[in-house]
Amino acid sequence: MYTSRRNLPPSMISSSKITDSIISHGCFLDSCRVEHSVVGVRSRVGSNVHLKDTVMLGADFYETDGERGDQLAEAKVPIGIGENTSIQKCIIDKNARIGKNVTIANAEGVEESDRTSEGFYIRSGITVVLKNSVIADGLVI
């Protein structure tokens, strides 16, 4: 059996509540709530974010604070989950960019929906955010 060693720093978690969840290496969680979820390597979760019953696969690389600042100044979405976002029953693939004030909850109970042009689809009531996709600020799914 072979494996590769990741030389990542420990996760930085500040003022967050984590319940029955797994947080991987190199994550940044700031004033958020994570319940019954898995947060993958190099994930960034902004303040006032609520993750519930979610699998977040993380990122292949870090964005520097300068790169994140430039993207925010240009009204673009950096890798990770933006502030004031609520996500339930979701699978988030690698390098996904989820903006501020987003709600992913499938409140209407949709079982099947193919909206890959918008960066996600729904299968069996579970929302799947595609790899490298961008979910714009304020979107409600």
Secondary structure, DSSP 8 states (H G I E B T S, - for coil): -----------EEES-EEES-EE-TT-EEES-EEES-EE-TT-EE-TT-EEEEEEE---SS---HHHHHHHHHTT---SEE-TT-EEEEEEE-TT-EE-TT-EE--TT--SEEEEGGGTEEEETTEEEE-TT-EE-TT-B-
